[in-house]
């Protein structure tokens, strides 16, 4: 069996082990005649043929079942193995490396930096890799690869939550490390995930709970934004058909909501808010005011919402149809005067939690916003 030459993200030990399912030993090696570059505009590397250049990488010698796992992972992104000549321990030997299909167009950018990639993406990619490897034997590689953006968004949400530290002014401060995790059963993997977790956790009386099994619905983090025009003193709401409301038996499952959408991996909540405003309502937002970061239903939904109120220019022409065509969105925008919006909140026309929270924020800060209006 030929050794395998690694030149990019799989040189990160945590990612390699997540894909392989075991810890693999890497040895330093070089690939002459190639330069490792960032793919322009993308967070992953490529090999660019260049005379006199040399790519630093690593050699591994995986057993067949491990190589099958590695082949599946690379095939998810359209990569297959090819023969290469590498330098190992001062001698030239034959090895194999994964390359994209010949019809894949990639534009080389700056010199690749593994340390930069690890700092920005290493933990996220390793978490996402564990999910994509669960699809082996269930999905074809191209089908699993098509789902990878939402897997990576979920992974980024998981990593982001682990780095979040609340002030803790009130309440028992119990660290996550005290929880005993007995295992997770993945009952469904798709655009959303359904999991059963079995854990034991510290009780407030100092004892440990018995092992508890609970179902969790895992979703990528999302952003909501309520556009407000302080000059015209009105907000914009979007209306669309919602499957959750329909499945729950709602008599009118076309809900009024703030603009909302998933936060892509590597994207900030603020950037996502501006992107979703363009996609859903053709709006360019001005100043963003942070409303809050919160769990919509922490008993069974693994997701955080980031809510904003945005200053926006909302003329009469801002109302109308919108939505991302490629995502089958069918969205109708409505302009609502402030006084009517308050009445809608009081009388139950606002049934979306993020909308209610954002409207209450506007009620608290409306006078300040109108006095210091700054359109972007």
N, C-alpha and C positions, 0 to 999 in steps of 0.2 A: 504494500500500500504506500502511495506517495505521501510525503508530509504535506501539510497545508500551510500556506503562507498567508498570514493576516496582516493587513496594512492600515486598517481604519478603526472603526468603533469597536470591533471585536477584540482589539488589543486592550480594551478595558476589562480587567479581570472579572469584575462583578457582572458585566453584561455577558461575557463569554460563559461564565458558570451558569447564569440563568438560562441561556440558550441550550447549553450542553446538558444541563441537569446534574452535572458533577463538576468538581474542581479540576480544571485542566492546567497542565504545566506548559508555559510558553518559554521559548528560547529565542534570543535575539538573532535576527537575520536581516538581509538586505536584498532588495530587488533592483538590479541595475537597469538603466535606460528608462526609468519612470520617475515622475515627480508626483507626490501626493498633494492634492489641492482641495480646498473646499469647493463643492459644487456651488456655483454662483447663485446666491439667494436662498440656499438650502442649508440645513444644519447637519450635513453629512459629507464625507469625502469622496474623491474619485482619483483614479490613476490617469495621469496625462503622460503620453510618450514624450520623452525629451532626451536627446543625446547628452551624455555626460552626467545626467542626473542619477540619483540613487534614493530609493525609498527605504526608510527604516521601518521594520516590522517585526513579526515574530513567527516562529514555526511551532506547529503543534502536530502530534501524531495520534489522532483520535481513533478509537476502535470503531468498527462498522456501525453499531447502533447509535453512537454519538455523532458520527459523520452524517447519518440519516437525519438527525435532528438539526444539525448545522445546515445541511442542504435545504431542508424545509424552510428554515428561517430566511436564508438568503433568497430562495425562490419566491418568497412572499413579496420581495421587492424587485423581482425580475433578474436576479443574478444566478449565473451558473458557473461551474468550475472549468478552468482552462489550465493547460500546462504552462509553466514558467520556469526560468532558470534563476535560481537565487544563490546568494552567497551565505553560507553558514559555516561558522568556525574557520573562516579563511579559505574555504573550498567552494567551488561551484557545484551545485546539485540540482536535480530536477524536483520540482514541487508542483502543487496546484494552488490556484487562487481564484476567488470568485470575481467575475466581471459582469457588468450589465450586458443585456442583449445588444447585438450590434445596431439595432434600429433605435436604441435609447439615446436621445440627444441630451448631453450634459455639457454645460459651459464651465470650464475651470475658472476658479477665482483665486484668492490669496493662498499662500502656503498653508497647508493643514496643520492644526495644532491639537494634538490629542488632549493635552492638559486643559486647553480652553474648552474643548467639547465636553470633557468630563465635568468641569465646573458648571457648565450650563445645562447639560443634557444627560450626564452619566446616570444619575439616580432615576430620572424620569424614564429613560430608555430601558433600564434594567427592570423596572416595574412593569412597563408595557410589554417587554419581551416575555415575561412570565405568562401574561395573558395570551399573547399570540401563540405561544408554544402549546397552550391548552387546546388550540384548534387543530393541532396535528392529528390526523386520522379522522377528523370530523369535517374539515373544510379543505378544498383545494387551495394550494398556496396563493393563487391570484385572488381568490375570494377572501382569504384571511388578510391578505395585504390591503384589499380594498377597505377593510374595517379598521386598519391600523390608525388612521387619524383620530377616530373617536377613542380607541384604546389608549393612545398617547395622551389625549385630553384627560381621560380618567386618571391615568398615571400621574400627570402633572397636578391634578386636583388632590390626589392622595399625598404627594410630596409637599404641596403647598400647605395642606392642613397640618402636616407633621411639623412644619416650621412656624405655625401660627402660635403666638403666645398672648393670651388675654391677661389683663392686669390682675385679676383675681382678688378684687376688693372684698368680695363676700364668697363664702362657700368653702367646703373642704377641698384642699389642693391635693388631689390624688394623681400621681404620675402614671402615664400609660404603661410604664415598665412593670408595674405591680400586677397587671392583668395577665392571667395565664391563658394562652391561646391553644386550644386543643385541636383545632383544625377547621378548615373551611370546605364546604361542598358547593361546587359551582353548578347550580341547577339549570342556569340558562345564561348563555353569552350571546349578545347581539348588540344592537345600538345602545340598549341598556343591559345591565347584568342583574341577575337574581342570585343571591348567595345565602347559604345557611352557615352561620358561625357558631362554634361551640367554645364557650369561654367560662372561666371563673374569675371573679373580680372581688376586690376588697369591699366589705360592707361598712356602713357607718358605725356599727357596733364593734368594729375591729376584727371581726371574723371574715372568712372567705365564703362567698356564695358557692353553692354546689354548681357543677357544670350546667350551664344554661345554653340551650339551642334557640337561636333567633334568626328569622329571615330578614334579609336586608336587600333593598333595591338600590343598586349602585348606578349613579348618574355623574356625568362630568359636571363641574361647576358651571354656573351660568351668571350672566349679568342682566340686570334690568335697568332701564333708563326712562324716566318720565320727563318729556320735553315741556318746558314752561316758557311762555313769552311774557315777560314782566311788563312790556309796553301795552300789549293788548290784553293782558291779564287773563290768559287762557292756557289750557294744557292740550296736549295731543294724546289720544288713546288709540290703540289699534285693536281691531276685532278680527278674530279668526276661529275656525272650528277647532275644538279641543277634544281629543280622544279620551282624555281622563275624565272630563265632565260627561261626555257621552256614555262611557262605560259605567259611570256612577249613577246613571239614570236621569241626569239633568234634563229638564224640559226644554231648555234653550242652550245647547252646548256651544254656541258662538259667543265666546266670552270677550268682554272689554278688558284690556290689560295695558300695562306699559310696554314699550318696546323691549324685547328680550331675546336672548340667544346664548348658546354654549360658548364658553371661553376656550379657544383653541390652545393646544399645547404651545408653550413659548410665548403666548400672547398675554398682555396685561389686561386687567378688567376694563381699564379706561379705553384701551385700544379696541377691545371687543364692543364696548358700548357705542363708540363712534362708527364702527363697521356695521353693526346691526341697525343703527339709525339710518344709514345710507341704504342698506339692503331692504329693510322693511317699510320705510316711509320716505325715502329719497330726501332725507334731512341731513344737513351739515350742522353739527352741534357746536355751541359756544362753550362757555365755562361749565365744567362738571362739578357738582357738589355731592360729596359722598354722603349717602344716607345710612348705610350700614352693611355689615357682613354677617350673615346669619344662616342657621339651618332652617329650612322651611318645615321639615317634619323629622326631627332627629331620632325618633323612636324606631324608624324603619327605612328612612331614605338617607343614603350616604351622598350628600350634596351640600355645598354652600352656595348661597346667592350673594352677589355683590350688587347693591342697588344704588342708583344715582338719580339726582334731579339735574337736568341739563337746561341751561339757558339756550333758547332757540328763537329764531325768527319764524313766526307762525301766521303768515297771511292766509286769507281764505283759500288760496290755491294749494295749501299744504294738505288739505283733506283729499282723500281719494284712494285709488287702488295702489297696492305695492306688494312687496314680497320678492324673495329670491326664486326665480323661475326654475333653476336647477334643483331646488329643494321642494318643489311643488307647493310653495307657500301661496296662499290666497288670503290677502290681508286688506282690510278696509280701514283707513284712518279717519278719525273723527276729531274735530276741534270742539272743546268744551269750555265755556266761560267759567271762571273761578267759582262764582256763586253757585252755579249749577253743579259743578264738581263737588262742592261741599255737601250739597243736598243729596247727590248720588251716593256719597260715602255714608251719610246718615241714614238713608232709606234702603241701603242694600244693593244698589246698582253696581257697586264695586265689590266684587266677590273674590278677586285675586289678592293674595296676601301681600305680594310686593307692591301692588297698586295702592292698597290701603296704607301700608307703611310709608310709601313715598308721598302720598297725599297728606298724611299727617305731618310729615317733614315740611312740606310746602306750607301748611297752615301755621307752623311754628316760625318759619323763616321768611314768609312772603313779604312782610314790610321791609326787612333788610335787603332782600333781593331786588325789590322795586326801587329802593333808594340808591343802590349801588350797581345798577344794571350795567353789564359789560358784554356786549354781543361779540362773538368771535367770528 
